[in-house]
Amino acid sequence: MSKIPFKNDGWSGNTGEYDLTEEQVRGIDFVGERPIGGGHPSVSPSYPYMLEDKNPDASLFEGPYKERFEKILTRYPDKQAALIPALNLAQELRGYISPVTMDEIANLIGLSPAYVRSVSTFYTMYNKQPVGKYLIQVCTNISCNLCGGEDVLDAFLKYTNAELGEISNDGIFTTIEAECLAGCGFPTCVQINSQYFENVTINEVPKIVDYLKSIHEKSSMSQEEEG
């Protein structure tokens, strides 16, 4: 996601006497673009898994995704320990973890379907149904709630024109309520795919939504030109 055109970098900003860019804080300037195949096996389990582009009908796992899956397996003495990175990889690819996906992963790792389902349904970070291009998670826990988290949630539902947990008619947005996003010092905290937005107020919501729509339009135009 490119840099946003207004003051809300969502990375906790500068503190003290330091003057650091978002790229320096996140390490983007030297990490570069991560290869789908996983790069070095030591980092293969740690990729973000909330991407804009999703393919619910994609096969598990083929090509570079199979390469990364095999690298993930080498990092653990017991295949069972590779379950969460494998679920992350599946959600990165398909956008959500369906019962069919759970069964496929169970077969690939050699675990019982019931065990994989128990893990998948325990963690709220796994989507159990398709979501829009941008998954908007609004924290409404104590700190954020005291600073207007509920109002921010309502504003996102209003400006994306969608019900809670549902995909908007244009297919771009899904907004959900998050129990905690671990950004209690910067309420209200909002996570959109893998990017944080901090100190969000209801006045910023339409700006964020318009920004996301503009990114979507640019991406769509680029794909049409390539096609």
C-alpha positions, 0 to 999 in steps of 0.5 A: 500500500503506497504512502497515504496523502494525509497525516496518519502514517500508522507506524507510531511516528517519530519519538524523541530526537530521532527523525526516521521515515516510515520506510526506515522504521518498517525496514521497507527501504532495505527489505524490498519486495519479498519473493513469493517463493519465500526467499531464505527458509528462515524468513519463509514463515513470517510473511504478512498474509493480508494482501489486496489481491486474493484468489479464492479458487487458487490451488494449494500450493503450486509454483512458488507457493509450493516452494515456500510451503516446503521451506516452511516445513523445514523450519519445524522438527514436527509438521504440526508446528507448521500449521499456523504458517501454513494457514497464513500462507493459505489465507494470503493466497485465497483471502480466507480459510474455508472448511475445504481449505482446512481439510486440504491443509490437514491432508498436506501436513498430516493432521486430522481435519478436526485438529486443523479446524479447532486451530483455524476457528480459535484465532480471529485473525483467520477469515472464515468467509470471503472478504473485500480487497481491503479488510478494515479492522476497527479496535473497540477495546477499552482504550479505543472505545474511550476515544470513540472507537464505536463511532469510528466503526460506524463511520467506516460502515457508513462510508463503505456502504456495507454491513458489519462483516459483509463485502461492500457492493463494489467488492472493495471493503469489508469492515469488522470489529477487532477486540484489540490491535495492540495499539492502545497508545494510539487510539482509535487504532485501525488495521487495513490489511497489513497496515496500521492507521493510528489516532483515527477519528471519524473525521479521518474515515472518509479520507481513508476510504477515498484513499483506498478507492483511489488506490483500487482505481489505479490498480484496476487501470494498470491491470487493464492496460497490461491486459 
